[in-house]
Amino acid sequence: VATGLKCARPDLSVWVVTGDGDALSIGGNHFLHSIRRNIDINIILFNNRIYGLTKGQYSPTSELGKRTKSTPMGSIDNPLNPLCVAIAAEATFAARTVATYTNHLAEILEAAGRHKGTSFVEVYQNCNIFNDGAFDHFTAREVRDDRTVLLEDGKPLVFGKGHDKAIRLKGTGLEVVPYQEGEKVEGLLVHDEQGPEYIAYLLARMDYPDFPVPLGIFRRVMRPTYEDLLTAQVDLAIEQLGEGDIDSLFHSGETWEIS
């Protein structure tokens, strides 16, 4: 629906609001192909790691061992990482925020709305009924400085209450190292929203307790949108073949009468 609407009315700002179960399970096909086509729509995925509307079954993002109504002995499914899926599908805008970080949420959604192409935003959202406290271990006020890191374009990945830790490239991976402001650290990772996809993927794989959880814009690049390419193709066909006539089309070529 969103694809058709944007192609028919490219002047509209189209927003798709979905969840971890909807986008990554029954809607997985739509999710992947919307991103790879780079349709100029905004996809907001509220991830609470549970099926909330259907009363508490495990979802594609539920942790291994998660006990739910549909996994009473614990989930044995390896969870999907929504950002990794989006980046692997070559998303031109991929970001993450937290529902309760209202200022940061507003900044990310505003940036997504300005982006020309598919914008994907994962929002960590608590489910009070079926998965309460799912993200408290790194988003709670008393621990978030040490357990999350803010991605800012052109700035090093520094975190901690005293800004005393940083992320460094180590071979083909990442590591946490001690840091002091102004100190030169070899291999220190400076965030680049237009950098290689594999760096964005590495960042998306970072998770507590081995790493701080990154929040912000992981990737923001430009390439032609689906609806622009479609419009150009239709215009070219009209230029080469003329406007066409639907009535003439229906009465052209070989026809059969079924009686």
LINRAMO-V284195 format. One record per backbone hydrogen bond with DSSP energy under -0.5 kcal/mol. NH is the residue of the N-H (numbers start at 1). CO is the residue of the C=O. Records with the same first field share a line. If there is no record, write none. Layout:
NH=CO + CO
//
This chain:
5=1
6=2
7=3
8=4
9=5
12=9
14=12 + 40
16=42
17=15
18=16 + 44
20=46
23=19
24=20
25=21
26=21
27=22
28=25
31=27
32=28
33=29
34=30
35=31
36=32
37=33
38=34 + 35
39=34
41=39
42=14
43=41 + 119
44=16 + 42
45=43 + 121
46=18 + 44
47=45 + 123
48=46
51=57
52=50
55=52
56=51
57=51
62=59
65=75
66=63
68=66 + 71
69=56
74=71
75=66
80=60
82=80
85=81
86=82
87=83
88=84
89=85
90=87
91=86
93=118
94=219
95=120
96=216
97=122
99=124
101=98
102=100
105=101
106=102
107=103
108=104
109=105
110=106
111=107
112=108
113=109
114=110
115=111
117=115
119=41
120=93 + 118
121=43 + 119
122=95
123=45 + 121
124=97 + 122
125=47 + 123
127=131
128=126
131=127
134=131
136=133
138=135
139=135
140=136
143=140
144=140
146=143
147=143
148=144
149=213
151=215
152=150
154=191
155=152
157=189
158=156
159=165
160=145
163=160
165=159
166=177
167=157
168=175
169=187
170=173
173=170
175=168
177=166
179=164
183=180
185=183
186=184
188=185
189=167
190=188
191=155 + 189
195=192
199=196
200=196
201=197
202=198
203=199
204=200
205=201
206=202 + 203
210=207
211=207
213=147
214=212
215=149
216=96
217=151
218=94 + 216
219=94
220=193
221=92
226=38
229=225
230=226
231=227
232=228
233=229
234=230
235=231
236=232
237=233
238=234
239=235
240=236
241=237
242=238
249=245
250=246
251=247
252=249
258=256
259=257
//
